[in-house]
Amino acid sequence: MLSFINCGGNMSGNIPRPEYPRPDRLRGDWINLNGYWRFCFDDYELGEKEKWFLDIDRLDEKILVPFPFQSKLSGIHDECFHDIVWYAKEFKIPEKFLDKRIFLNFGAIDYISKIWFNGRLVGQHIGGYDPISLEVSDLVKEKNIVVVEAIDRHGDQPRGKQDSRLHPCGCRYMRVTGIWQTVWMDVVGKTFIKNFYVTPDIDNGKILLNVNIDGDILNKLLEVRVFFNSSEIFSQKFDISSNTMMLSIPISYLKLWTPETPDLYKIRLSIMGDGNTIDMVEGYFGMRKISISRDKILLNNKPIYLKMALDQGYFIDGIYTAPSDEDLRRDVEYAKQLGLNGVRKHQKPEDPRYFYWCDKIGLLVWEEMSDWGMSLKTGNLEMFWSQLRNIILRDFNHPSIIVWVPFNERNIHDDIMGQKFVLEIYRRIKNLDKTRLVVDNSGYMHTETDIVDIHDYSGWLGGMQIKKLWDKYRKEGGIPPSPHRPLMAKGFKYKGQPIVISEMGGWGIKKYMPIVKRPPAYYGNILEDEYEFLSKYRDVVLTFGEYDEISGFCYTQLYDVEGEVNGYLTYDRRWKIDPYKVREIHEKMGR
């Protein structure tokens, strides 16, 4: 039974983002720390010298966590540069939890963070997108104080589309600093399930289950139960002989996960000792396989044509942070209304709740690391890999995620150091996760890659321009047409991989200008009205669809972002065009 404690301290009595942040590994006892926190800018870098972590009265403002201070929803809405910020939260822990193991968790803090718990430094972290989990069992009392210092100088670091200029414009947007995802505490058993990873094997009707256990395993059992539509289809107890267990679990009732039929299985793992349940975690998985065969992408061993939109994960009032779980769900539903079967989640490893809704509703995802802002020098390799690895492991169990994209549009054509960096990361991802595809450097200048994707905005000239390029390729062969930059990095060859047009379109409509104070930006034409948009969209999308050599497209973009006004929707998620007319175009493709 789930026991949820609200420690938000919001004056309304409610807290933002109250849902459990990790539905893929749901825990029964937890404490949500979202809500109002003490807050202070540290522009003169006095906090550590003056030990603000011991004197939280120095933090004389308040902020609504988990919204970054640059956002309206934070209650501060300051868009100026403040490289160092401090947070503090006082809260109580119920007495019944004090004999348990307790972990303090942050979904994400951008970029460098130091964390004190009851005056003790308990953790330091580098990375703005990967999760932080710290055990504080020996420090908890009934009344507690957590203090966070966040440092974000927007230097040589992964920051995605966050603009390092004071006034963002074009395809770079407002910055975020500090906490931007849920803060919570997990209450677990003395021996507990630290992580588990599910690898579906649809060809043999089973899953491979990797369970990591922390604590004393002597005379303990691991119980595994699997359910489909509330019916139990597997139950067995296993002797725990190691802190890492690898199990093969048969799936007797096989239902494949697809965007059209997003069937999910529930899995419940329990640690048993002396007949009692010591720890329990619940999650889910989908029986899904993604692979390639020559120049085709296969979903569950059948060719699939990807119909996607670029989704950058920005919100008008929260910037990086969705105002509610409902907002995340609606973004998935918007894509489905358009007749799309996927999104390319661009330059932002998203809040895990988003992937939950993709899993549940049925939407394929290319998950992309926020590599922009970081140079590809050798000294950054291990830092980047550490952050990316944490994200891959965090999101491993989501069936909706089919492609990892570590880099976007890196100019490495004759950059040997950059090529080595990209190639090394590609190979590490393939070694870590053998179940998914990897696009090495999205857009052009590929090295080794499972999919050769192309960013092609030449469609502003219409379908005839596209037809001219692809007819020539069909006739002469060689390298697929890449109208803007070299498709392959110098020294690398196209080997017949599947081709996806992973950016195209980018058209604006004249009457829809930015609804925030930004100059307008778009990649293609500025069109007169909805009818001209639909005409051009039909022409370009159906032309791409004529070529069997192409395995899908991705329109730029799902919704406007700040000054970029090329979405199907506005930044505040109002339709510019009839989504069902777009859906009809997709259905006419016959693919």
C-alpha atoms as one frame of an Amber mdcrd trajectory, in Angstrom:
protein
   0.000   0.000   0.000   1.406   3.373  -1.045   2.143   5.750   1.809   2.667
   9.309   0.563   3.755  12.165   2.808   3.265  15.768   1.638   6.070  18.000
   2.877   5.505  20.713   0.303   4.637  23.575   2.583   2.676  25.263  -0.198
   0.382  27.948   1.190  -2.536  26.458  -0.745  -2.041  23.144   0.987  -1.191
  21.474  -2.312   2.197  20.908  -3.880   3.246  21.005  -7.528   3.982  17.725
  -9.282   2.634  15.549  -6.440   2.799  12.258  -8.376   5.563   9.720  -7.750
   8.351  10.739 -10.167   9.428   7.242 -11.225   6.368   5.141 -12.189   8.723
   2.628 -13.808   9.949   1.697 -10.302   7.171   2.673  -7.945   7.798   2.522
  -4.184   5.226   2.303  -1.428   6.635   4.697   1.180   7.919   8.046   0.012
   7.973  11.727   0.901   7.477  14.482  -1.665   9.635  17.544  -0.964   8.272
  19.743  -3.749   6.697  23.035  -2.744   8.089  26.214  -1.217  11.770  26.226
  -0.254  13.964  28.981   1.115  16.049  30.469  -1.667  18.841  32.972  -2.281
  21.083  34.160  -5.109  24.796  34.038  -4.283  26.195  36.474  -6.835  29.189
  37.320  -4.618  29.973  33.661  -3.833  29.679  34.062  -0.080  27.561  31.010
   0.727  30.253  28.441   1.367  32.589  30.922   3.078  29.849  32.016   5.443
  28.466  28.460   5.835  24.927  29.154   4.760  24.329  25.411   4.995  24.389
  25.904   8.786  22.426  29.164   8.818  19.426  28.882   6.502  18.027  32.217
   7.729  20.473  33.760   5.248  18.203  32.398   2.508  15.582  35.127   2.680
  13.557  34.479  -0.487  11.273  31.605  -1.383  10.924  29.523  -4.532   8.366
  26.967  -5.651  10.291  23.750  -6.339  10.691  22.079  -8.831  10.463  25.126
 -11.092  13.728  26.908 -12.045  14.049  30.496 -10.861  13.940  31.813 -14.432
  10.364  30.525 -14.823   7.092  32.229 -13.930   5.923  29.241 -11.916   8.908
  29.472  -9.564   7.480  32.687  -8.128  10.757  34.498  -8.907  10.866  34.789
 -12.716  14.309  36.389 -12.929  15.908  35.913 -16.376  19.234  37.534 -15.482
  22.452  35.579 -14.900  22.904  34.174 -11.384  25.586  31.492 -11.473  25.153
  30.277  -7.893  21.885  29.752  -6.046  20.986  28.207  -2.684  17.945  26.281
  -1.516  16.882  25.063   1.931  13.943  22.999   3.152  12.822  22.141   6.674
  10.576  19.105   7.005   9.520  16.320   9.325   9.832  12.583   8.835   7.189
  10.368  10.475   8.535   8.394  13.394   7.505   5.099  11.746  10.127   5.695
   9.030  13.084   6.421  11.309  14.189   2.763  11.593  14.203   2.334   7.793
  16.812   3.182   5.196  16.071   6.568   3.666  17.317   8.063   0.402  17.170
  11.702  -0.665  16.522  12.003  -4.416  16.665  14.805  -6.961  15.321  14.176
 -10.444  17.772  16.732 -11.850  19.769  19.775 -10.732  21.481  21.947 -13.332
  24.507  21.869 -13.250  26.943  21.355 -10.323  25.320  20.650  -6.977  26.393
  20.291  -3.370  23.899  18.880  -0.897  23.889  19.099   2.905  21.553  17.137
   5.160  21.242  18.284   8.751  24.488  20.221   8.383  26.509  17.358   6.860
  27.730  17.426   3.271  26.219  14.234   1.850  26.786  14.601  -1.862  28.296
  16.488  -4.778  27.212  16.005  -8.351  28.102  17.225 -11.830  25.396  17.029
 -14.480  22.190  18.891 -15.236  20.015  16.052 -16.495  20.809  12.819 -14.638
  19.311  11.839 -11.266  20.916  12.085  -7.822  20.267   9.619  -4.988  21.905
   9.930  -1.555  21.472   7.734   1.487  20.819   9.792   4.623  19.662   6.990
   6.941  22.222   7.734   9.653  21.413  11.457   9.669  17.624  11.573   9.709
  15.727  12.904  12.683  12.100  13.771  13.160  12.906  17.371  12.097  15.352
  17.777   9.206  16.959  20.397   7.000  18.217  19.824   3.462  20.342  22.522
   1.803  21.374  22.644  -1.856  23.947  24.835  -3.555  23.609  24.829  -7.353
  26.339  26.241  -9.590  25.651  26.796 -13.277  28.126  29.015 -15.112  26.948
  27.885 -18.572  30.518  27.081 -19.561  31.953  24.113 -21.454  29.214  21.682
 -20.412  26.174  19.875 -21.827  23.324  22.373 -21.777  21.242  21.636 -24.859
  19.254  24.584 -26.183  19.896  26.833 -23.173  21.274  30.115 -24.485  24.462
  31.463 -22.915  23.489  34.966 -24.074  21.366  37.200 -21.883  18.626  37.519
 -24.498  17.936  34.175 -26.205  16.983  34.091 -29.865  16.704  31.707 -32.796
  16.993  28.045 -31.886  18.352  28.711 -28.392  16.115  29.462 -25.481  15.938
  30.605 -21.870  18.343  29.030 -19.413  17.505  26.982 -16.346  19.565  26.800
 -13.169  19.302  24.518 -10.171  16.457  22.150  -9.270  14.079  21.483 -12.175
  12.647  18.049 -11.383  10.917  16.586  -8.342  12.736  16.231  -5.007  11.665
  13.293  -2.878  12.713  10.717  -0.293  12.358   6.961  -0.679  11.843   4.832
   2.420  13.141   1.295   1.839  13.977  -1.874   3.758  17.315  -2.649   5.398
  17.877  -4.938   2.430  16.345  -3.384  -0.658  16.111  -3.556  -4.426  18.426
  -0.846  -5.665  17.698  -1.205  -9.387  16.211  -3.641 -11.828  16.426  -3.824
 -15.609  14.093  -5.724 -17.920  15.256  -6.890 -21.351  12.349  -8.259 -23.429
  12.992 -11.234 -25.727   9.940 -11.527 -27.943  11.517 -14.211 -30.147  11.749
 -16.631 -27.216   8.762 -15.414 -25.196  10.650 -14.313 -22.100  12.337 -11.430
 -20.314  15.834 -11.237 -18.898  15.656  -9.655 -15.462  18.700  -8.037 -13.870
  18.139  -7.157 -10.188  20.635  -5.235  -8.035  20.182  -5.721  -4.280  21.774
  -3.651  -1.517  22.188  -4.957   2.039  22.423  -8.270   3.861  21.207 -11.074
   1.581  21.737 -13.988   3.993  18.614 -16.200   4.157  16.677 -13.822   1.931
  14.382 -14.613  -1.007  13.501 -12.582  -4.089   9.890 -12.954  -5.144   9.074
 -12.080  -8.772   5.472 -11.638  -9.858   4.301 -10.610 -13.334   0.787  -9.446
 -14.194  -1.081  -8.663 -17.383  -4.409  -6.826 -17.103  -4.514  -7.652 -13.368
  -4.103 -11.382 -14.006  -0.990 -12.975 -12.554   0.945 -14.853 -15.241   4.128
 -15.623 -13.287   5.096 -15.984  -9.637   8.224 -17.538  -8.158  10.614 -17.108
  -5.234  14.368 -17.305  -5.802  17.141 -17.782  -3.250  19.315 -14.665  -3.205
  22.851 -15.897  -3.670  24.372 -12.650  -4.932  23.701  -8.930  -4.780  23.283
  -9.042  -8.547  20.793 -11.558  -9.896  20.214 -12.459 -13.547  16.946 -14.295
 -14.133  15.114 -15.611 -17.178  11.362 -15.182 -16.737   8.961 -16.856 -19.198
   6.069 -14.760 -20.513   3.351 -17.280 -21.188   0.815 -14.755 -22.451   2.643
 -12.753 -25.113   1.243  -9.372 -26.151   3.587  -7.157 -28.154   3.975  -3.444
 -27.406   3.385  -1.147 -30.394   2.171   2.462 -30.766  -1.215   1.053 -31.799
  -1.386  -1.532 -28.996   0.747  -0.248 -26.086   0.237  -3.315 -23.902   2.200
  -3.245 -20.655   3.004  -5.919 -18.081   3.276  -5.083 -14.404   6.189  -6.555
 -12.455   6.427  -6.706  -8.652   9.700  -7.544  -6.926   9.877  -8.294  -3.204
  12.665  -9.140  -0.775  11.436 -11.751   1.713  12.975 -12.713   5.058  11.543
 -14.799   7.906   8.225 -14.886   6.065   7.967 -11.090   5.960   8.245  -8.606
   3.102  11.345  -6.486   3.754  11.239  -4.410   0.588   9.034  -4.148  -2.476
   9.106  -2.224  -5.746   6.696  -2.270  -8.671   7.353  -1.428 -12.283   6.235
  -2.366 -15.762   7.660  -3.408 -19.098   6.614  -3.900 -22.693   7.418  -6.828
 -24.949   9.001  -4.826 -27.738  11.926  -5.370 -30.098  13.609  -2.744 -32.260
  16.129  -3.829 -34.900  17.295  -3.199 -38.451  17.406  -5.393 -41.526  19.487
  -3.940 -44.313  17.930  -0.504 -44.993  14.737  -1.036 -42.959  13.844  -0.352
 -39.324  11.927  -3.211 -37.728   9.517  -3.032 -34.806   8.796  -6.498 -33.484
  10.404  -7.964 -36.642   8.151  -5.973 -39.003   9.163  -2.891 -41.041   7.948
   0.402 -39.594   7.829   3.833 -41.186   8.492   6.537 -38.610   6.161   9.546
 -38.628   7.599  11.864 -36.006   7.740  15.428 -34.764  10.543  17.254 -32.990
   9.622  17.797 -29.332  11.948  20.012 -27.289  10.279  19.729 -23.885   9.796
  23.446 -23.181   6.834  24.991 -21.357   5.856  28.640 -21.466   5.519  29.020
 -17.682   7.908  26.317 -16.444  10.651  26.344 -19.141  12.173  22.859 -18.588
   9.572  21.823 -16.004   6.047  20.827 -16.998   3.448  22.601 -14.844   1.718
  19.282 -14.212   1.791  15.620 -15.101  -1.280  16.326 -17.200   0.782  18.681
 -19.386   3.240  15.873 -20.115   0.396  13.514 -20.975  -1.225  16.077 -23.278
   1.986  16.559 -25.275   1.955  12.830 -26.007  -1.706  12.978 -26.965  -1.123
  15.928 -29.316   1.361  13.823 -31.283  -1.112  10.948 -31.430  -3.911  13.265
 -32.651  -1.713  14.230 -35.582  -1.380  10.584 -36.604   2.286  10.484 -35.619
   3.827   7.339 -34.169   6.884   8.941 -32.614   8.817  11.984 -31.460  12.438
  12.986 -31.503  12.980  14.348 -27.992  15.480  17.007 -28.958  18.471  18.147
 -26.867  16.792  17.358 -23.546  16.695  14.068 -21.636  13.139  14.422 -20.426
  11.413  13.963 -17.083  10.740  10.189 -16.709   7.018  10.871 -16.285   6.945
  11.868 -19.958   8.273   8.475 -21.013   5.690   6.810 -18.775   2.943   8.454
 -20.807   4.660   7.455 -24.077   4.768   3.875 -22.800   1.130   3.930 -21.718
  -0.402   5.808 -24.663   1.903   4.423 -27.355   4.484   6.811 -28.814   7.969
   5.907 -30.025  10.844   8.085 -28.812  14.302   9.016 -29.954  15.878  10.219
 -26.708  18.635  12.748 -27.267  21.341  13.969 -24.933  21.741  17.720 -24.497
  25.259  17.823 -25.936  25.194  21.398 -27.264  27.367  23.731 -25.232  30.096
  21.130 -24.707  33.263  20.921 -26.778  34.368  17.516 -28.039  37.789  17.686
 -26.446  39.178  14.512 -24.918  39.001  15.937 -21.386  35.198  16.044 -21.570
  34.721  12.415 -22.600  34.395  10.752 -19.183  32.269  13.585 -17.783  29.868
  13.335 -20.709  29.741   9.553 -20.618  29.050   9.492 -16.880  25.996  11.715
 -17.326  24.738   9.950 -20.439  25.221   6.508 -18.891  23.138   7.509 -15.867
  20.331   8.668 -18.155  20.377   5.466 -20.217  20.204   3.351 -17.070  17.443
   5.538 -15.625  15.320   5.107 -18.753  16.267   1.537 -19.678  12.872  -0.037
 -18.925  10.774   2.286 -21.105   9.566   0.364 -24.183   8.722   3.612 -25.992
  12.405   4.580 -26.254  13.865   2.952 -29.365  16.849   5.166 -30.269  19.588
   6.899 -28.280  21.023  10.066 -29.830  24.149  11.318 -28.019  25.018  14.184
 -30.401  23.251  16.616 -32.695  24.732  18.420 -35.711  28.344  18.344 -34.552
  30.677  19.745 -37.194  33.211  16.906 -37.202  33.725  16.377 -40.933  37.527
  16.697 -40.732  37.827  17.034 -36.940  39.740  13.908 -35.899  39.353  14.578
 -32.156  35.618  15.165 -32.539  35.204  12.023 -34.637  36.989   9.929 -32.021
  34.797  11.411 -29.280  31.561  10.623 -31.159  32.736   7.166 -32.168  33.781
   6.232 -28.634  30.417   7.301 -27.197  28.532   5.392 -29.918  30.447   2.210
 -29.100  29.962   2.624 -25.341  26.207   3.013 -25.776  26.049  -0.112 -27.939
  27.957  -2.030 -25.291  25.705  -0.771 -22.473  22.362  -1.238 -24.230  22.239
  -3.868 -26.949  18.450  -3.626 -27.248  18.191  -0.228 -28.941  19.475   1.614
 -31.979  21.926   4.517 -31.812  22.239   7.563 -34.054  25.766   8.806 -33.529
  25.520  12.448 -34.666  22.055  13.462 -35.761  21.714  15.306 -39.038  24.956
  14.800 -40.910  28.688  13.987 -40.637  28.046  10.466 -39.369  30.764   8.074
 -38.221  29.448   4.666 -37.146  25.672   4.714 -36.764  22.686   2.360 -36.878
  20.510   4.887 -38.720  21.755   7.514 -41.154  19.514  10.476 -40.433  19.392
  13.658 -42.479  18.307  17.196 -41.601  16.740  18.440 -44.811  14.999  21.831
 -44.973  15.148  22.038 -48.768  11.425  21.233 -48.825  10.664  24.958 -48.676
  11.089  24.755 -52.463   8.420  22.042 -52.548   8.279  18.364 -53.420   9.877
  18.832 -56.833  13.211  19.769 -55.229  13.081  16.662 -53.040  12.111  14.519
 -56.020  15.019  15.838 -58.047  17.539  14.890 -55.331  16.119  11.457 -54.588
  15.500  10.461 -58.203  19.160  11.141 -58.865  20.150   8.998 -55.854  17.826
   6.204 -56.951  19.370   6.252 -60.424  23.034   6.682 -59.533  23.309   5.233
 -56.006  26.240   6.261 -53.816  25.635   8.547 -50.868  22.052   9.610 -49.998
  21.406  13.315 -50.640  22.241  15.643 -47.758  21.514  19.154 -49.029  23.078
  21.189 -46.225  26.226  19.415 -44.966  28.286  16.301 -45.822  26.318  13.197
 -44.824  29.345  11.226 -43.644  32.356  12.483 -41.723  35.613  12.372 -43.626
  37.000   8.837 -43.662  33.622   7.148 -43.044  31.337   5.540 -45.633  27.623
   4.984 -45.953  27.007   1.242 -45.497  23.361   0.945 -46.509  21.803   1.728
 -43.124  18.172   2.839 -42.848  17.632   6.511 -43.760  15.376   8.846 -41.790
  14.726  12.522 -42.581  14.936  13.497 -38.922  14.394  17.226 -39.437  12.289
  18.810 -42.175   9.703  21.525 -42.700   9.991  24.175 -40.023   7.373  26.440
 -41.606   5.708  29.333 -39.858   2.240  30.783 -40.433   2.063  34.545 -40.801
  -0.482  35.328 -38.090   1.256  33.206 -35.433   4.161  35.232 -34.148   5.986
  34.591 -30.821   3.817  34.976 -27.734   6.911  35.710 -25.637   9.353  38.603
 -26.125  11.577  36.992 -28.754  12.264  37.772 -32.426  10.491  35.271 -34.718
  12.504  32.359 -36.130  11.667  29.467 -38.440  13.644  27.228 -40.785  11.503
  27.198 -43.909   9.030  29.664 -45.372   6.660  31.951 -43.547   3.321  30.834
 -45.011   0.170  32.843 -45.508  -2.314  30.658 -43.645  -3.323  27.165 -42.559
  -4.329  26.196 -46.094  -0.932  27.029 -47.565   0.705  25.139 -44.691  -1.387
  22.023 -45.348  -0.696  22.227 -49.080   3.069  22.429 -48.585   3.048  19.815
 -45.837   1.094  17.400 -48.035   3.440  17.977 -50.960   6.658  17.435 -48.987
   5.562  14.602 -46.685   3.947  12.572 -49.463   6.977  13.109 -51.703   9.326
  11.743 -49.044   6.877   8.860 -48.609   7.229   7.830 -52.256  10.778   6.597
 -51.671  11.202   3.144 -50.155  14.803   4.116 -49.412  13.494   6.448 -46.685
  12.269   4.898 -43.424  10.594   7.930 -41.899  10.482  11.657 -41.280  10.425
  14.103 -38.382   8.698  17.480 -38.773  10.146  20.531 -37.019   8.253  20.846
 -34.720   5.376  19.756 -32.467   4.858  23.194 -30.884   6.481  26.623 -31.006
   9.317  27.241 -28.554   9.896  30.863 -27.525  10.832  32.685 -30.762  10.657
  29.611 -32.969   7.205  29.697 -34.534   7.151  26.579 -36.686   5.018  24.200
 -34.630   1.700  22.526 -35.302   0.770  24.205 -32.005   1.633  27.515 -30.390
   3.975  27.671 -27.394   0.981  27.620 -25.052  -0.356  24.556 -26.918  -3.155
  25.978 -29.096  -3.650  24.364 -32.497  -2.631  26.485 -35.478  -4.005  23.913
 -37.893  -6.609  21.185 -37.787  -4.717  18.126 -36.453  -7.095  15.746 -38.181
  -6.269  17.236 -41.579  -2.606  16.542 -40.850  -3.574  13.050 -39.728  -5.355
  12.478 -43.068  -2.125  13.318 -44.898  -0.222  10.771 -42.839  -2.870   8.135
 -43.498  -2.654   8.750 -47.256   0.996   7.696 -47.198  -0.040   4.066 -46.971
   3.017   3.306 -44.888
